Amino acid sequence: MNTEDKLKSLVGPILVIGSSGFIGANLLRQLLAVRSDVVGTVFSGNLWRLEGVPSANTAFLNLQDPVSTSSLFNRFRPKTVFDCSSFGAYSFEKDHERIHSTNYTSFIRLLEEVEPLGLNAYVHAGSSSEYGLNSAGPDEEAPPLPNSHYAVSKVAANAAISYFGKVRGVPVVNLRLYSVYGPYEDSSRLIPTVCDHTLRGELPPFAKPEVTRDFIYIDDVVEAFADTALKMGPALAGESLNIGTGVQTSLKELSTLVRDLFQLSAVPQFTPSAGRAWDTDRWYANPTKARRLLGWEPRVTLADGLRRTQAWWKDQRPQVDFFKLSKKAPGRSSQNAVSAIVACYKDAQAIPIMHARLAATFVKLGIDYEIIFVNDCSPDDSEEVIRKISATDPRVIGISHSRNFGSQAAFKSGMELASKEACVLLDGDLQDPPELIEAFVEKWRAGAEVVYGRRVKREMPYWVEACYRGFYRVFSAMSEVPVPKNAGDFSLIDRKVVYWLLQCQERDAFLRGLRAYVGFTQVGVDYVRPERMFGVSTNNWIKNIGWAKKGIFSFSRMPLHLLTALGGMACVATVLLALIAIFIRITAPESVPQGITFISLLVMFFGSFTILGIGLLGEYIGKIFEEAKARPAFIRRNLVVRGELLPADPKRNA
């Protein structure tokens, strides 16, 4: 069976973590050439390796963010995972804290996340750097002697793989990769540098001539990943396998081969000081265990691999700047992926129009995107409409709630599953114009972390608009945090702000207040809010009063302060009134008020004031009671992915 057939035989869906890197990009591209149920994750930096890959087959993942990790796995529910995430393999990647957090701490989080998913296989791209000083043909049981932070982190990850595979039954295997080369390798590395120089009829300077490496072509590595996933079982889980040719090639031998292969007359120059600080002179594999357990053998000779690699770079050179195809080069802005979250209730007619306008806006911006429609148990056929759209547009995801929990819960539900670098919140009735997202993204890229829509005018009767404006002014004056006036939920929120919003555990959330509470850099964009396109608004005066109370009682203790102040003033007034009454009775008894009218007014005043005070206290006590019950803010019934209704994971309901 050839590599293509093996990739077709893998159990899907398939997730490639770190698909913007050299190994991950080749895995993703070869998988997409034969099947469509594959998603590769990206984070930031230069994404040149993924040019031409459909955005529907990529997803944002921040390994340092637990919410990002859990939402990604909950959304895609992969059966096979190829983990190519790594940091520290390049000499210029020196942040030791990030090395350990990426290669070990975040890796542990990933394994904990996938354990309950019932995976078929989890194949981890390890490194021969784990062996450190013990690098000359060691077998997998040889003791590692790590000589860098990168090596230490990889050794720790390997220990975790052994524990999760052998003790906890997770089908995970570690592939210790040697000197992999081929298309899409970082241009600062040895083989791409050799190819670039040979295309100019030159040779690059080499390190010490006696240094040996085990060069293995990328296609052989991809096949090793496929073989591992296909052969996965209890005997293989928790193992580490060396993936190399087992052939030592010295740099002197490499230079001679290159001269002969490409018919060069240049004389190789050797620089003993070149190379990474932790490189050893003899570094090659013992692949016996991989042959025994996988039946895997490298197929591509070094000469053939060099010919293929040089031909690939020859095709790339007219189109790109060679030196920019490296991690050293500044990458594109990481602010290039947005999740649109649309809260839907009785919006079946508006959903297709919202989808078309959102897609057109994102295509115009040229950014990666996903659209999450949250059906808050709408009585119409919203779920079916979303299902049909998602069947034709894989960027569309649907969430169906078990009952109507309200728009605030719908937005939080969507934010938990969002996988991009920012979230845009919109109402599904088209009163929030999707075209404004273009201005939101511009402000976001200019440094704002929250961009909210500011309603300068509403298409409604003047007196109704005046009531809305009046509420926002009162709310802004009473709130204990600065809340923008005339700003609703329509906003773009950066991923880091989304994280902190999701840490706010209020059951009865008021998101625009929470958005102000978490802080960060916030700016507004003015717009005219149109009328609802279809049907009538689901809001009425009773609901609007409820919204007003939710905002005020969630973010202000001013009513209690006023109650205390008025109570104190009433006490003082009562004492003064009593003193005045005593004084009048002593000095002018005939002037004392007669009958019950005066007493009745006093009783009514203090009685109504007492009832008002009890009511205000009751509102706060009611909120305390609601939060103390700690019921889920929402319950997901179904997820809608690629036209299929999938039961929601009960563990993910919040």
C-alpha positions as CSV (number, residue, x, y, z in Angstrom):
1,M,0.0,0.0,0.0
2,N,1.4,3.4,-1.0
3,T,1.4,6.5,1.1
4,E,-1.8,7.9,-0.5
5,D,-3.7,4.7,0.2
6,K,-2.5,4.8,3.8
7,L,-3.6,8.4,4.3
8,K,-7.0,7.5,2.8
9,S,-7.3,4.6,5.3
10,L,-6.8,6.7,8.4
11,V,-9.8,7.1,10.7
12,G,-11.2,10.6,10.4
13,P,-11.8,13.4,11.1
14,I,-8.1,14.2,11.3
15,L,-6.6,17.1,13.2
16,V,-3.0,18.3,12.4
17,I,-1.8,20.5,15.3
18,G,0.9,23.0,14.2
19,S,0.1,22.8,10.5
20,S,1.9,26.1,9.7
21,G,5.2,24.4,10.5
22,F,7.4,22.3,8.1
23,I,6.2,18.8,9.2
24,G,2.6,19.9,9.8
25,A,2.2,21.7,6.5
26,N,3.4,18.6,4.5
27,L,1.1,16.4,6.5
28,L,-1.9,18.7,6.0
29,R,-1.2,19.1,2.3
30,Q,-0.8,15.4,1.6
31,L,-3.9,14.6,3.6
32,L,-6.0,17.2,1.8
33,A,-4.8,15.8,-1.5
34,V,-6.8,12.6,-0.8
35,R,-9.5,13.5,1.6
36,S,-11.5,16.5,3.0
37,D,-12.1,15.7,6.7
38,V,-8.9,17.3,7.8
39,V,-8.2,20.5,9.8
40,G,-4.9,22.0,10.5
41,T,-4.3,24.5,13.4
42,V,-2.5,27.8,13.1
43,F,-1.5,30.3,15.7
44,S,0.5,33.3,14.4
45,G,3.6,34.2,12.4
46,N,4.3,33.7,8.7
47,L,1.7,31.3,7.2
48,W,3.4,31.0,3.8
49,R,3.3,27.2,3.9
50,L,-0.5,27.3,3.9
51,E,-1.0,29.5,0.9
52,G,-3.8,28.0,-1.2
53,V,-5.1,25.8,1.7
54,P,-8.9,26.5,2.1
55,S,-9.6,28.4,5.3
56,A,-12.3,25.9,6.0
57,N,-9.5,23.4,6.6
58,T,-7.6,25.6,9.1
59,A,-8.5,26.6,12.7
60,F,-6.9,29.0,15.2
61,L,-5.4,27.3,18.3
62,N,-3.5,29.0,21.1
63,L,-1.9,26.2,23.1
64,Q,-1.5,28.4,26.1
65,D,-5.3,29.1,26.2
66,P,-7.3,26.2,27.8
67,V,-10.6,27.7,26.4
68,S,-9.1,27.7,22.9
69,T,-7.9,24.1,23.3
70,S,-11.2,22.7,24.6
71,S,-13.4,24.6,22.1
72,L,-11.3,23.2,19.2
73,F,-11.6,19.6,20.3
74,N,-15.3,20.0,21.1
75,R,-16.0,21.4,17.7
76,F,-14.0,19.0,15.5
77,R,-14.0,15.8,17.6
78,P,-11.1,14.2,15.7
79,K,-10.4,10.5,15.7
80,T,-6.8,10.9,14.6
81,V,-4.4,13.6,15.8
82,F,-1.0,14.4,14.3
83,D,0.7,16.8,16.8
84,C,3.5,18.8,15.2
85,S,3.5,21.7,17.6
86,S,7.0,22.7,18.8
87,F,9.1,25.6,19.9
88,G,12.9,25.8,20.4
89,A,14.2,23.7,17.6
90,Y,15.8,26.8,15.9
91,S,18.9,28.5,17.4
92,F,17.1,31.8,17.6
93,E,14.2,30.4,19.6
94,K,15.7,31.1,23.1
95,D,12.7,31.8,25.3
96,H,13.1,28.9,27.7
97,E,9.7,29.5,29.4
98,R,7.9,29.3,26.1
99,I,10.0,26.2,25.1
100,H,8.8,24.3,28.2
101,S,5.2,25.7,28.2
102,T,4.7,24.7,24.5
103,N,6.6,21.4,24.4
104,Y,5.5,20.1,27.7
105,T,2.9,22.0,29.8
106,S,0.5,22.6,26.9
107,F,1.1,19.0,25.6
108,I,-0.1,17.7,29.0
109,R,-3.2,19.8,28.6
110,L,-3.8,18.3,25.1
111,L,-3.5,14.8,26.4
112,E,-5.9,15.4,29.2
113,E,-8.3,17.0,26.6
114,V,-8.2,14.0,24.2
115,E,-8.4,11.2,26.8
116,P,-12.2,11.1,26.9
117,L,-12.6,11.5,23.2
118,G,-12.1,7.9,22.2
119,L,-9.3,8.6,19.8
120,N,-8.0,6.1,17.3
121,A,-4.5,7.5,17.3
122,Y,-2.5,10.5,18.6
123,V,1.0,10.7,16.9
124,H,3.4,13.2,18.4
125,A,6.3,14.7,16.5
126,G,9.2,14.3,18.9
127,S,12.8,15.0,18.2
128,S,16.1,13.2,18.2
129,S,17.3,16.1,20.2
130,E,15.9,14.2,23.2
131,Y,19.1,12.0,23.2
132,G,21.3,15.1,23.6
133,L,24.9,14.1,24.0
134,N,24.0,10.4,23.5
135,S,23.2,11.0,19.8
136,A,25.3,8.4,18.0
137,G,22.9,5.7,16.9
138,P,21.1,5.1,20.2
139,D,18.1,2.7,20.4
140,E,14.9,3.9,22.1
141,E,15.9,2.5,25.5
142,A,19.2,4.4,25.6
143,P,19.3,6.9,28.4
144,P,18.9,10.5,27.2
145,L,21.6,13.1,28.1
146,P,19.7,16.4,27.2
147,N,22.0,19.3,26.5
148,S,19.5,22.1,25.9
149,H,16.1,23.4,27.2
150,Y,14.6,22.1,24.0
151,A,16.0,18.6,24.6
152,V,14.8,18.7,28.3
153,S,11.3,19.7,27.2
154,K,11.1,16.9,24.7
155,V,12.4,14.3,27.2
156,A,9.6,15.4,29.6
157,A,7.0,15.1,26.8
158,N,8.3,11.6,26.0
159,A,7.8,10.6,29.7
160,A,4.3,11.9,29.6
161,I,3.6,9.9,26.5
162,S,4.8,6.8,28.2
163,Y,2.5,7.5,31.2
164,F,-0.6,8.3,29.2
165,G,0.0,5.4,26.7
166,K,1.0,2.6,29.1
167,V,-1.0,3.6,32.3
168,R,-4.0,5.6,31.1
169,G,-4.6,3.8,27.8
170,V,-4.4,6.8,25.5
171,P,-3.3,5.7,22.0
172,V,-0.4,8.0,21.8
173,V,3.1,7.4,20.3
174,N,6.2,9.6,20.0
175,L,8.2,9.7,16.8
176,R,11.7,10.9,17.3
177,L,12.5,12.6,14.0
178,Y,16.0,13.1,12.7
179,S,17.2,15.6,10.1
180,V,14.0,15.9,8.0
181,Y,14.3,17.9,4.8
182,G,12.1,18.6,1.7
183,P,9.6,21.1,0.4
184,Y,8.4,23.9,2.8
185,E,11.4,23.6,5.1
186,D,12.5,26.8,6.8
187,S,14.8,28.7,4.4
188,S,17.4,29.3,7.1
189,R,18.1,25.5,7.4
190,L,21.0,23.6,5.8
191,I,19.3,21.8,2.9
192,P,17.2,24.8,1.7
193,T,20.4,26.9,1.9
194,V,22.2,24.3,-0.2
195,C,19.4,24.3,-2.8
196,D,19.4,28.1,-3.0
197,H,23.1,28.2,-3.5
198,T,23.2,25.4,-6.1
199,L,20.6,27.2,-8.2
200,R,23.1,30.0,-8.4
201,G,26.0,27.6,-9.2
202,E,27.5,28.0,-5.7
203,L,28.0,26.1,-2.5
204,P,27.2,27.5,0.9
205,P,29.7,27.4,3.8
206,F,29.4,24.2,5.8
207,A,30.2,23.4,9.5
208,K,33.0,21.0,10.4
209,P,33.5,18.4,7.6
210,E,33.5,15.4,10.0
211,V,30.0,16.3,11.5
212,T,27.5,13.6,10.5
213,R,23.7,13.8,10.2
214,D,20.9,11.4,9.3
215,F,19.0,13.1,6.5
216,I,15.5,11.8,5.9
217,Y,13.1,13.0,3.3
218,I,9.7,14.5,4.3
219,D,7.6,12.0,2.3
220,D,9.2,9.1,4.3
221,V,8.2,11.0,7.6
222,V,4.6,11.5,6.4
223,E,4.4,7.7,5.7
224,A,5.8,7.0,9.2
225,F,3.0,9.1,10.7
226,A,0.4,7.2,8.6
227,D,1.9,3.8,9.5
228,T,1.9,4.7,13.2
229,A,-1.8,5.7,13.2
230,L,-2.8,2.6,11.2
231,K,-0.8,0.2,13.5
232,M,-2.0,1.9,16.7
233,G,-2.9,-0.6,19.5
234,P,-2.2,-1.4,23.1
235,A,1.3,-2.7,22.3
236,L,2.2,0.4,20.5
237,A,0.7,3.0,22.8
238,G,3.2,4.9,24.9
239,E,6.2,3.9,22.8
240,S,8.8,6.1,21.2
241,L,10.3,5.3,17.8
242,N,13.3,6.6,16.0
243,I,12.4,7.9,12.5
244,G,15.6,8.2,10.5
245,T,17.5,6.3,7.8
246,G,20.2,5.0,10.1
247,V,22.8,6.2,7.5
248,Q,25.5,8.7,8.7
249,T,26.3,11.4,6.1
250,S,29.1,13.7,7.0
251,L,29.1,17.3,5.8
252,K,32.1,16.5,3.6
253,E,30.2,13.7,2.0
254,L,27.1,15.9,1.6
255,S,29.2,18.6,-0.1
256,T,30.7,16.1,-2.5
257,L,27.3,14.6,-3.3
258,V,25.9,18.0,-4.0
259,R,28.8,19.0,-6.3
260,D,28.4,15.8,-8.3
261,L,24.6,15.8,-8.4
262,F,24.3,19.4,-9.6
263,Q,27.6,19.5,-11.6
264,L,29.2,22.3,-9.7
265,S,32.8,23.5,-9.9
266,A,32.7,25.4,-6.6
267,V,35.0,24.2,-3.8
268,P,33.2,23.6,-0.5
269,Q,34.3,25.8,2.5
270,F,34.0,24.5,6.0
271,T,33.4,26.8,9.1
272,P,34.0,24.9,12.4
273,S,32.1,27.5,14.4
274,A,28.8,27.1,12.5
275,G,25.9,25.2,13.9
276,R,23.7,25.3,17.0
277,A,25.3,25.3,20.4
278,W,23.8,21.9,21.3
279,D,24.8,20.1,18.1
280,T,26.9,17.0,18.4
281,D,29.4,15.7,15.8
282,R,27.8,12.3,15.3
283,W,24.0,12.4,15.1
284,Y,22.2,9.5,13.4
285,A,19.3,7.1,14.1
286,N,18.9,3.4,14.9
287,P,15.5,2.8,13.3
288,T,15.3,-1.0,14.1
289,K,12.3,-0.6,16.4
290,A,10.3,1.4,13.8
291,R,11.0,-1.4,11.2
292,R,9.9,-4.1,13.7
293,L,6.7,-2.4,15.1
294,L,5.5,-0.5,12.0
295,G,7.1,-2.3,9.1
296,W,8.3,1.2,8.0
297,E,11.3,1.7,5.8
298,P,12.6,4.9,4.3
299,R,12.2,4.9,0.5
300,V,13.9,8.0,-0.7
301,T,17.6,8.2,-1.1
302,L,19.5,11.3,-0.2
303,A,20.4,12.0,-3.8
304,D,16.8,11.6,-5.0
305,G,15.5,13.7,-2.1
306,L,18.0,16.5,-2.9
307,R,16.9,16.5,-6.5
308,R,13.2,16.8,-5.6
309,T,13.9,19.5,-3.0
310,Q,16.0,21.6,-5.4
311,A,13.3,21.3,-8.1
312,W,10.7,22.5,-5.6
313,W,12.8,25.5,-4.5
314,K,13.5,26.3,-8.2
315,D,9.7,26.6,-8.7
316,Q,9.3,28.8,-5.7
317,R,12.1,31.3,-6.3
318,P,10.4,33.4,-9.0
319,Q,7.4,33.8,-6.8
320,V,8.8,34.6,-3.4
321,D,11.8,36.1,-1.5
322,F,13.8,33.1,-0.4
323,F,15.0,34.8,2.8
324,K,11.4,35.6,3.9
325,L,10.4,32.0,4.0
326,S,11.8,31.6,7.5
327,K,10.8,32.0,11.1
328,K,13.4,34.7,11.3
329,A,11.5,36.9,8.8
330,P,8.7,39.1,10.1
331,G,5.4,37.3,9.5
332,R,2.0,38.7,8.6
333,S,-0.2,40.1,11.2
334,S,-1.6,37.5,13.5
335,Q,-4.9,39.4,13.6
336,N,-6.2,37.6,10.6
337,A,-9.0,35.3,11.8
338,V,-12.4,36.1,13.1
339,S,-15.3,34.1,14.5
340,A,-18.7,35.7,14.0
341,I,-21.2,34.6,16.6
342,V,-24.9,35.2,15.7
343,A,-27.6,34.9,18.4
344,C,-30.8,33.7,16.7
345,Y,-34.4,33.6,17.9
346,K,-37.2,33.7,15.4
347,D,-34.7,34.7,12.7
348,A,-35.1,31.8,10.2
349,Q,-35.7,34.3,7.3
350,A,-32.8,36.5,8.2
351,I,-30.2,33.7,8.7
352,P,-29.4,33.1,5.0
353,I,-29.1,36.9,4.4
354,M,-26.8,37.2,7.5
355,H,-24.6,34.4,6.2
356,A,-24.3,35.9,2.7
357,R,-23.5,39.4,4.1
358,L,-21.0,38.0,6.6
359,A,-19.2,35.8,4.0
360,A,-19.0,38.7,1.6
361,T,-17.5,41.0,4.3
362,F,-14.9,38.5,5.3
363,V,-14.0,37.7,1.7
364,K,-13.6,41.4,1.0
365,L,-11.3,41.6,4.0
366,G,-9.3,38.6,2.9
367,I,-9.3,37.0,6.4
368,D,-9.9,33.6,7.8
369,Y,-13.3,33.2,9.4
370,E,-16.0,31.0,10.8
371,I,-19.7,31.8,11.4
372,I,-21.4,30.3,14.5
373,F,-25.2,30.5,14.5
374,V,-26.6,29.9,18.0
375,N,-30.2,28.8,17.8
376,D,-31.6,29.7,21.2
377,C,-34.5,27.2,20.9
378,S,-36.3,29.2,18.3
379,P,-39.8,28.0,17.6
380,D,-39.3,28.4,13.8
381,D,-37.1,26.2,11.5
382,S,-33.9,28.1,12.3
383,E,-32.0,24.8,13.1
384,E,-32.9,23.3,9.7
385,V,-31.9,26.6,7.9
386,I,-28.5,26.5,9.7
387,R,-28.1,22.8,8.9
388,K,-28.6,23.4,5.2
389,I,-26.1,26.4,5.1
390,S,-23.5,24.4,7.0
391,A,-23.8,21.5,4.5
392,T,-22.7,23.9,1.7
393,D,-20.3,26.1,3.7
394,P,-18.0,24.2,6.1
395,R,-17.1,27.5,7.8
396,V,-20.6,27.6,9.3
397,I,-21.3,25.9,12.7
398,G,-24.6,25.7,14.5
399,I,-25.4,25.4,18.2
400,S,-28.9,24.5,19.3
401,H,-29.9,25.1,22.9
402,S,-32.3,22.9,24.8
403,R,-34.6,25.9,25.6
404,N,-34.5,29.7,25.3
405,F,-31.8,31.0,27.6
406,G,-31.5,34.5,26.1
407,S,-29.1,36.3,23.9
408,Q,-26.4,36.7,26.6
409,A,-26.2,33.0,27.2
410,A,-26.2,32.4,23.4
411,F,-23.2,34.7,22.9
412,K,-21.3,33.0,25.8
413,S,-22.1,29.6,24.3
414,G,-20.7,30.7,20.9
415,M,-17.6,32.2,22.5
416,E,-16.8,28.9,24.2
417,L,-16.6,27.2,20.8
418,A,-15.0,30.0,18.8
419,S,-11.6,29.0,17.4
420,K,-10.3,32.2,15.8
421,E,-8.3,35.2,17.1
422,A,-11.3,37.4,17.8
423,C,-15.1,37.1,18.1
424,V,-17.7,39.4,16.6
425,L,-21.1,39.3,18.4
426,L,-24.2,40.1,16.3
427,D,-28.0,39.8,16.8
428,G,-29.6,37.5,14.2
429,D,-32.3,40.0,13.1
430,L,-29.8,42.0,10.9
431,Q,-30.1,45.1,13.1
432,D,-26.3,44.8,13.5
433,P,-24.9,45.4,10.0
434,P,-22.2,42.9,9.1
435,E,-20.5,45.4,6.8
436,L,-19.4,47.3,9.9
437,I,-17.0,44.5,10.7
438,E,-14.6,46.0,8.2
439,A,-14.2,49.1,10.4
440,F,-14.0,46.9,13.5
441,V,-11.1,44.9,12.1
442,E,-9.3,48.1,11.1
443,K,-9.5,49.4,14.7
444,W,-8.5,46.0,16.0
445,R,-5.4,45.9,13.9
446,A,-4.6,49.4,15.0
447,G,-4.3,48.2,18.6
448,A,-7.8,48.1,20.0
449,E,-8.7,44.9,21.9
450,V,-12.4,45.6,22.0
451,V,-14.3,47.5,19.2
452,Y,-17.9,48.1,19.9
453,G,-20.7,49.6,17.8
454,R,-22.0,52.9,19.1
455,R,-25.6,53.6,18.0
456,V,-25.8,57.2,17.0
457,K,-29.3,56.8,15.7
458,R,-32.0,54.1,15.7
459,E,-34.7,53.7,13.1
460,M,-37.6,53.9,15.6
461,P,-40.0,56.5,17.0
462,Y,-38.2,59.5,18.5
463,W,-39.7,59.0,22.0
464,V,-38.7,55.3,22.1
465,E,-35.1,56.2,21.1
466,A,-35.1,58.9,23.8
467,C,-36.0,56.3,26.4
468,Y,-33.1,54.1,25.2
469,R,-30.7,57.0,25.3
470,G,-31.9,58.0,28.8
471,F,-31.3,54.5,30.1
472,Y,-27.7,54.4,28.9
473,R,-27.0,57.8,30.5
474,V,-28.5,56.7,33.8
475,F,-26.7,53.3,33.6
476,S,-23.4,55.0,32.8
477,A,-23.8,57.4,35.7
478,M,-24.7,54.7,38.2
479,S,-22.3,52.0,37.1
480,E,-19.1,51.4,39.1
481,V,-17.1,50.8,35.9
482,P,-17.1,53.2,32.9
483,V,-19.7,51.8,30.4
484,P,-19.9,53.3,26.9
485,K,-23.2,55.1,26.2
486,N,-25.4,53.7,23.4
487,A,-23.3,50.6,22.9
488,G,-25.0,47.2,22.7
489,D,-23.6,43.7,22.3
490,F,-22.5,44.3,18.7
491,S,-18.7,44.3,19.0
492,L,-15.4,42.7,18.0
493,I,-13.6,41.2,21.0
494,D,-10.0,40.0,20.9
495,R,-9.3,36.4,22.0
496,K,-7.5,37.5,25.2
497,V,-10.6,39.5,26.2
498,V,-12.9,36.6,25.4
499,Y,-10.9,34.5,27.8
500,W,-11.5,36.8,30.6
501,L,-15.1,37.3,29.8
502,L,-15.6,33.5,30.0
503,Q,-13.9,33.6,33.4
504,C,-16.8,35.7,34.7
505,Q,-19.2,33.1,36.0
506,E,-22.4,35.1,36.4
507,R,-25.4,33.1,35.4
508,D,-27.5,36.2,34.7
509,A,-24.8,37.9,32.6
510,F,-25.0,41.4,31.2
511,L,-22.3,41.1,28.5
512,R,-21.9,44.8,27.6
513,G,-21.3,45.5,31.2
514,L,-18.9,42.6,31.6
515,R,-17.1,43.8,28.5
516,A,-16.5,47.2,30.2
517,Y,-15.6,45.5,33.4
518,V,-12.7,43.4,32.0
519,G,-11.1,46.5,30.6
520,F,-8.3,46.4,27.9
521,T,-8.2,49.0,25.1
522,Q,-11.7,49.7,23.9
523,V,-12.9,52.0,21.1
524,G,-16.3,52.7,19.5
525,V,-17.4,52.8,15.9
526,D,-20.5,54.9,15.1
527,Y,-23.4,53.4,13.1
528,V,-27.1,53.8,12.5
529,R,-29.1,50.8,13.9
530,P,-31.8,49.8,11.3
531,E,-35.1,48.3,12.1
532,R,-35.6,44.5,12.2
533,M,-35.8,43.2,8.6
534,F,-38.3,40.4,9.3
535,G,-41.1,40.1,11.8
536,V,-41.5,42.1,15.0
537,S,-39.0,42.6,17.8
538,T,-39.1,40.0,20.5
539,N,-38.4,42.8,23.0
540,N,-41.3,44.7,24.7
541,W,-41.5,47.2,27.5
542,I,-41.6,44.6,30.2
543,K,-38.4,42.9,28.8
544,N,-36.7,46.3,28.3
545,I,-37.4,47.2,32.0
546,G,-35.9,43.8,32.9
547,W,-32.8,44.6,30.8
548,A,-32.5,47.9,32.6
549,K,-32.8,46.2,36.0
550,K,-30.2,43.5,35.0
551,G,-27.7,46.1,34.0
552,I,-28.2,48.4,37.0
553,F,-28.3,45.7,39.6
554,S,-25.4,43.8,38.1
555,F,-23.0,46.7,37.9
556,S,-24.1,49.3,40.5
557,R,-24.7,49.5,44.2
558,M,-25.9,53.0,43.8
559,P,-29.6,52.1,44.6
560,L,-28.4,50.7,48.0
561,H,-26.2,53.8,48.6
562,L,-29.2,56.0,47.8
563,L,-31.4,53.9,50.0
564,T,-28.9,54.3,52.9
565,A,-28.7,58.0,52.3
566,L,-32.4,58.5,52.1
567,G,-32.9,56.4,55.2
568,G,-30.4,58.5,57.1
569,M,-32.0,61.7,55.8
570,A,-35.4,60.4,56.9
571,C,-34.1,59.6,60.3
572,V,-32.7,63.1,60.7
573,A,-36.0,64.6,59.4
574,T,-38.0,62.5,61.8
575,V,-35.9,63.6,64.8
576,L,-36.3,67.2,63.7
577,L,-40.0,66.8,63.1
578,A,-40.4,65.3,66.6
579,L,-38.4,68.2,68.2
580,I,-40.5,70.8,66.3
581,A,-43.7,69.0,67.4
582,I,-42.6,69.1,71.1
583,F,-41.5,72.7,70.8
584,I,-44.9,73.7,69.3
585,R,-46.8,71.8,71.9
586,I,-44.9,73.6,74.7
587,T,-45.0,77.1,73.3
588,A,-48.2,77.1,71.3
589,P,-50.4,74.1,72.1
590,E,-53.3,75.5,70.1
591,S,-51.1,75.3,66.9
592,V,-50.5,71.5,67.1
593,P,-52.0,69.8,63.9
594,Q,-55.4,68.3,64.6
595,G,-56.9,65.0,63.4
596,I,-55.4,62.0,61.5
597,T,-54.4,63.6,58.2
598,F,-50.9,64.6,59.3
599,I,-50.3,61.3,60.9
600,S,-51.7,59.4,57.9
601,L,-49.4,61.3,55.5
602,L,-46.4,60.5,57.7
603,V,-47.4,56.8,57.8
604,M,-47.9,56.6,54.1
605,F,-44.6,58.3,53.4
606,F,-42.6,56.0,55.6
607,G,-44.6,53.0,54.6
608,S,-44.1,53.5,50.9
609,F,-40.4,54.3,51.5
610,T,-40.0,51.1,53.4
611,I,-41.7,49.0,50.7
612,L,-39.4,50.7,48.1
613,G,-36.4,49.8,50.2
614,I,-37.5,46.2,50.7
615,G,-38.0,46.0,46.9
616,L,-34.5,47.2,46.1
617,L,-33.0,44.8,48.6
618,G,-35.2,42.1,47.1
619,E,-33.7,42.7,43.7
620,Y,-30.2,42.2,45.0
621,I,-31.2,39.2,47.1
622,G,-32.9,37.8,44.0
623,K,-29.6,38.1,42.0
624,I,-27.7,36.5,44.9
625,F,-30.3,33.6,45.0
626,E,-30.0,33.1,41.2
627,E,-26.2,32.9,41.3
628,A,-26.2,30.7,44.4
629,K,-28.3,28.1,42.6
630,A,-25.4,27.8,40.2
631,R,-27.5,26.3,37.4
632,P,-26.0,26.1,33.9
633,A,-26.2,29.4,32.0
634,F,-27.2,27.4,29.0
635,I,-27.5,23.8,27.8
636,R,-26.6,22.7,24.3
637,R,-28.8,20.1,22.7
638,N,-27.0,19.8,19.3
639,L,-24.1,21.0,17.3
640,V,-24.5,21.5,13.6
641,V,-21.3,20.7,11.6
642,R,-21.1,20.2,7.8
643,G,-24.8,19.6,7.6
644,E,-24.9,17.0,10.4
645,L,-26.7,17.3,13.7
646,L,-24.3,16.0,16.4
647,P,-25.3,15.6,20.0
648,A,-23.6,18.1,22.2
649,D,-21.1,16.9,24.8
650,P,-22.9,17.3,28.2
651,K,-19.5,18.1,29.8
652,R,-19.2,21.2,27.7
653,N,-22.4,22.8,28.8
654,A,-21.8,25.8,31.1
